[in-house]
């Protein structure tokens, strides 16, 4: 934390400094100013601040008056080791922090704050910070959280913000709420934008993930222990970086946070190798990059039995046949695309 962070009075002796850089990532030596607004989801931002620090970031917190009424600024000082900015003073904190930071992350972003930023207003510390940072060419990221009706009303507002160069992370829609996404996804999105930018903007990316299942009978299958996490992670990373992403997947057990599939343009669930083949060939034309991370079965029973084989039958002999070579067909169908394959070896 040497050099340019000295003016920020980074609390080296504060216990929170001990978590900085615990996790490997691309936020090391990055300064993120976390803007917090008056949303009921505000408590999630305490965890977000700590997670960003674990990825190596220096985090400063700026709060709206409404946010400071919901959660004490002292809690954010505890979380980050540095006092939160709650009002604009003669120290012009919104200017100094905008100049010093690498990005501004407003999470949660209330509808009121989003409208104020889109309307070029700066009446709170958070909106003033966002305007100053945007004017200096710094990335400003917004993470809305509100009730579903308000989110629906905000659709045109989101478009206006994105046209002005702001980044907006869609909330997780659940019941009557447009919820604050899991903090792990917010941190990942932030890291991707800061470290790699929107370098895949406009590209069409197709990813396969997970295992396939080939039925022996209605209740027994030949499969493998693939979780699909690598393919799902590739798909999400491409989406964060601006690509239009289609994920064709078998049964998944990725361990990724809830709602991750909502950030992809299309997800197609399949079970067998033949189903994956058909889904892939229907979508491969026009694809710019394809990642084949699925663990597709190499063999399948030559004919699935119509009923469950009773265990009393004793030994069971299966005749297996090769499954189609999906990648080879996809390469022929889209010869101009970049094709990236993966294979597990022992």
C-alpha positions in Angstrom: 0.0 0.0 0.0 2.9 2.3 -0.6 3.1 5.3 -2.9 -0.1 6.9 -4.1 -2.2 5.5 -1.2 -0.4 7.5 1.4 -2.8 10.5 1.1 -5.7 8.2 1.8 -4.4 7.6 5.3 -4.8 3.9 4.9 -5.3 2.4 8.4 -2.3 0.2 8.5 -2.7 -0.5 12.2 -6.5 -1.1 12.0 -7.3 -4.9 12.2 -9.2 -4.7 8.9 -5.9 -4.1 7.1 -5.0 -7.7 7.8 -7.5 -9.2 5.3 -6.2 -7.2 2.3 -5.0 -9.5 -0.4 -6.0 -12.8 1.3 -7.5 -13.9 -2.1 -5.6 -13.8 -5.3 -7.1 -11.5 -7.9 -6.6 -8.6 -10.2 -7.7 -5.8 -7.7 -4.3 -5.5 -6.0 -3.3 -1.9 -5.5 -6.6 -0.7 -7.0 -8.6 2.0 -5.2 -12.4 1.5 -5.2 -14.7 4.1 -3.7 -17.8 2.3 -2.6 -20.9 4.5 -2.8 -23.7 3.4 -0.5 -27.3 4.7 -0.8 -30.5 4.4 1.2 -31.7 0.9 0.2 -32.7 -1.9 2.5 -30.0 -4.0 0.9 -27.3 -1.7 2.4 -26.1 -4.3 4.9 -24.8 -6.4 2.0 -22.3 -3.7 1.2 -20.4 -4.4 4.4 -19.6 -7.8 3.1 -18.9 -6.4 -0.4 -16.3 -4.0 1.0 -14.5 -6.7 2.9 -14.5 -9.0 -0.1 -13.0 -6.3 -2.4 -10.3 -5.8 0.2 -9.6 -9.6 0.3 -9.0 -9.3 -3.4 -6.4 -6.7 -2.7 -8.3 -3.4 -3.2 -8.2 -0.3 -1.1 -11.8 0.6 -0.3 -13.1 4.0 0.8 -16.8 4.4 1.6 -19.0 7.4 0.7 -22.6 7.4 2.0 -25.8 9.3 1.2 -27.7 10.9 4.2 -30.4 8.2 3.8 -27.7 5.4 3.9 -26.2 6.9 7.1 -29.7 6.7 8.7 -30.0 3.0 8.0 -26.5 1.9 8.9 -24.1 3.7 11.2 -21.0 5.0 9.3 -19.0 3.5 12.1 -19.8 0.0 10.8 -18.2 0.9 7.5 -15.2 2.3 9.3 -14.9 -1.0 11.1 -15.2 -2.9 7.8 -12.6 -0.9 5.9 -10.4 0.6 8.5 -11.1 4.2 7.2 -13.8 6.6 8.1 -16.8 6.9 5.8 -17.6 10.2 4.0 -21.2 11.2 4.9 -21.3 14.8 3.8 -19.6 17.2 1.6 -17.3 19.6 3.4 -14.6 22.2 2.5 -12.2 19.3 2.0 -14.2 18.5 -1.2 -13.9 14.8 -0.6 -15.9 14.0 -3.8 -13.2 15.6 -5.9 -10.1 14.2 -4.1 -11.5 10.7 -4.0 -12.6 10.8 -7.7 -9.1 11.8 -8.6 -7.4 9.2 -6.5 -9.6 6.2 -7.2 -9.6 3.6 -10.0 -13.3 3.2 -10.0 -16.5 4.2 -8.2 -18.9 1.3 -7.3 -22.3 2.4 -6.1 -23.9 -0.6 -4.4 -26.7 -0.6 -3.6 -27.8 2.0 -6.0 -31.3 3.3 -5.2 -33.7 4.5 -7.8 -33.4 8.0 -6.5 -29.6 8.0 -6.8 -29.7 6.5 -10.2 -32.1 9.2 -11.4 -30.0 11.9 -9.9 -26.8 10.6 -11.6 -28.6 10.3 -14.9 -29.9 13.8 -14.6 -26.5 15.3 -14.0 -27.4 16.3 -10.4 -25.0 16.2 -7.5 -26.9 16.9 -4.3 -25.4 14.0 -2.2 -21.9 12.9 -1.6 -22.5 9.7 -3.7 -24.0 11.5 -6.7 -21.4 14.2 -6.6 -18.6 11.6 -6.5 -20.2 9.7 -9.5 -20.4 12.9 -11.5 -16.9 14.0 -10.8 -15.4 10.5 -11.4 -17.3 10.1 -14.7 -16.1 13.5 -15.8 -12.5 12.4 -15.2 -13.0 9.3 -17.3 -13.1 6.9 -14.3 -15.4 3.8 -14.5 -18.6 4.3 -12.5 -20.4 1.0 -11.7 -24.0 0.9 -10.4 -25.6 -2.1 -8.7 -29.4 -1.4 -8.4 -31.5 -3.0 -5.6 -35.2 -2.1 -5.2 -38.7 -3.5 -5.4 -39.7 -5.1 -8.7 -42.2 -2.4 -9.8 -39.6 0.3 -9.3 -37.0 -1.7 -11.3 -39.5 -2.0 -14.2 -40.0 1.7 -14.1 -36.2 2.1 -14.2 -35.6 0.4 -17.6 -35.4 3.6 -19.6 -33.3 5.1 -16.9 -30.8 2.3 -17.1 -30.5 2.8 -20.9 -29.8 6.5 -20.3 -27.1 5.7 -17.8 -25.4 3.2 -20.1 -25.5 5.7 -23.0 -23.7 8.1 -20.7 -21.0 5.6 -20.1 -22.0 4.2 -16.7 -22.0 0.4 -16.1 -25.2 -1.1 -14.6 -25.3 -4.6 -13.2 -28.8 -6.1 -13.4 -30.3 -7.2 -10.1 -31.4 -10.7 -9.4 -35.2 -10.9 -9.9 -36.9 -12.9 -7.3 -40.6 -12.6 -6.2 -41.5 -8.9 -5.9 -37.9 -7.8 -5.6 -35.0 -6.8 -7.8 -32.4 -8.0 -5.4 -28.8 -7.0 -4.7 -26.8 -9.7 -6.5 -24.6 -12.0 -4.4 -21.5 -10.0 -3.4 -19.2 -12.6 -5.0 -20.8 -11.8 -8.4 -20.5 -8.1 -7.8 -16.8 -8.4 -6.9 -16.2 -10.6 -9.9 -18.0 -8.1 -12.2 -16.0 -5.2 -10.8 -12.7 -7.1 -11.2 -13.5 -8.0 -14.8 -14.4 -4.5 -15.8 -11.4 -2.9 -14.0 -8.7 -5.4 -15.0 -9.9 -6.4 -18.5 -12.6 -3.9 -19.5 -15.2 -4.6 -22.2 -12.7 -6.1 -24.6 -15.3 -8.7 -25.9 -18.0 -6.1 -26.7 -20.1 -7.2 -29.6 -18.7 -10.7 -29.9 -20.9 -13.8 -29.9 -19.5 -16.5 -27.6 -20.8 -20.0 -27.2 -19.8 -22.2 -24.3 -20.5 -25.8 -23.4 -20.3 -27.0 -19.8 -21.1 -29.9 -17.5 -21.5 -33.6 -18.0 -23.8 -35.6 -20.3 -25.9 -38.6 -19.3 -26.4 -41.6 -21.4 -29.3 -43.9 -20.2 -28.8 -47.6 -19.6 -32.4 -47.8 -18.6 -35.0 -45.3 -17.3 -33.2 -44.9 -13.9 -29.5 -45.7 -14.6 -27.1 -43.6 -16.6 -23.5 -43.5 -17.7 -22.0 -40.1 -16.7 -19.0 -38.4 -15.2 -18.3 -36.2 -12.2 -17.9 -32.9 -14.1 -19.6 -30.0 -12.2 -19.6 -27.6 -15.1 -18.0 -24.9 -13.0 -15.2 -24.2 -15.5 -17.6 -23.7 -18.5 -20.0 -21.6 -16.4 -17.1 -19.4 -15.2 -15.9 -18.9 -18.8 -19.4 -17.9 -19.8 -19.8 -15.4 -17.0 -16.4 -13.9 -17.6 -17.2 -13.4 -21.3 -20.5 -11.8 -20.4 -18.9 -9.4 -17.9 -16.5 -8.4 -20.7 -19.3 -7.5 -23.1 -19.9 -10.6 -25.1 -23.3 -12.0 -26.0 -23.1 -15.4 -24.4 -24.9 -18.7 -25.0 -24.3 -21.6 -22.6 -25.2 -25.1 -23.6 -24.9 -27.3 -20.5 -25.6 -30.6 -19.0 -26.6 -31.1 -15.3 -24.7 -28.5 -13.4 -23.4 -28.4 -9.8 -21.1 -25.3 -10.1 -21.2 -23.9 -6.6 -21.6 -20.4 -8.2 -23.8 -18.0 -6.3 -27.5 -17.9 -7.0 -28.7 -16.0 -10.0 -25.5 -16.3 -12.1 -27.3 -17.7 -15.1 -29.3 -14.5 -15.4 -26.3 -12.6 -16.7 -26.0 -14.7 -19.8 -28.0 -14.1 -23.0 -29.2 -17.7 -23.4 -28.8 -20.9 -21.4 -29.8 -24.3 -22.9 -30.1 -27.4 -20.7 -29.4 -30.8 -22.3 -28.9 -34.3 -21.0 -27.4 -36.5 -23.7 -24.5 -36.1 -26.1 -26.9 -36.1 -29.0 -29.0 -33.3 -27.4 -25.8 -31.3 -26.9 -24.9 -31.9 -30.6 -28.2 -30.6 -31.8 -28.3 -27.6 -29.5 -24.8 -26.7 -30.5 -25.2 -27.0 -34.2 -28.4 -25.0 -34.1 -26.5 -22.1 -32.5 -22.9 -22.2 -33.8 -23.4 -20.2 -37.0 -22.6 -16.6 -36.4 -20.5 -17.4 -33.3 -17.2 -15.6 -33.0 -15.6 -17.8 -30.3 -16.7 -21.2 -28.9 -15.4 -22.8 -25.8 -16.0 -26.6 -25.5 -15.7 -27.2 -21.7 -18.4 -29.8 -21.4 -17.4 -33.4 -20.4 -19.3 -35.2 -23.1 -19.6 -39.0 -22.8 -17.4 -40.8 -25.3 -19.6 -43.9 -25.3 -23.3 -44.6 -24.9 -25.4 -47.8 -24.7 -26.3 -48.9 -28.2 -29.9 -49.0 -27.1 -31.4 -47.9 -23.8 -33.5 -50.6 -22.2 -37.2 -49.8 -22.0 -37.6 -50.8 -18.3 -35.5 -50.9 -15.2 -33.3 -53.9 -15.1 -34.1 -55.8 -11.9 -31.1 -56.3 -9.6 -32.1 -60.0 -9.4 -31.0 -60.4 -13.0 -27.4 -60.7 -11.9 -24.6 -59.7 -14.3 -25.4 -57.1 -16.9 -23.5 -56.9 -20.2 -23.7 -53.6 -22.1 -22.9 -53.0 -25.7 -21.5 -49.4 -26.1 -21.1 -47.3 -29.2 -19.2 -44.1 -29.7 -21.0 -40.8 -29.3 -20.8 -38.2 -32.1 -17.6 -36.0 -32.3 -19.4 -32.7 -31.6 -16.4 -30.4 -31.8 -15.4 -31.6 -35.2 -18.9 -31.0 -36.6 -19.0 -27.5 -35.0 -15.7 -26.5 -36.5 -17.0 -27.5 -40.0 -20.3 -25.6 -39.4 -18.5 -22.4 -38.3 -15.0 -22.4 -39.9 -14.4 -18.7 -39.3 -15.0 -18.9 -35.5 -12.2 -19.4 -32.9 -12.7 -22.8 -31.4 -11.2 -23.6 -28.0 -11.4 -27.2 -26.8 -10.5 -28.9 -23.4 -9.8 -32.5 -22.7 -9.3 -34.3 -19.3 -6.4 -36.7 -19.4 -5.1 -39.2 -16.8 
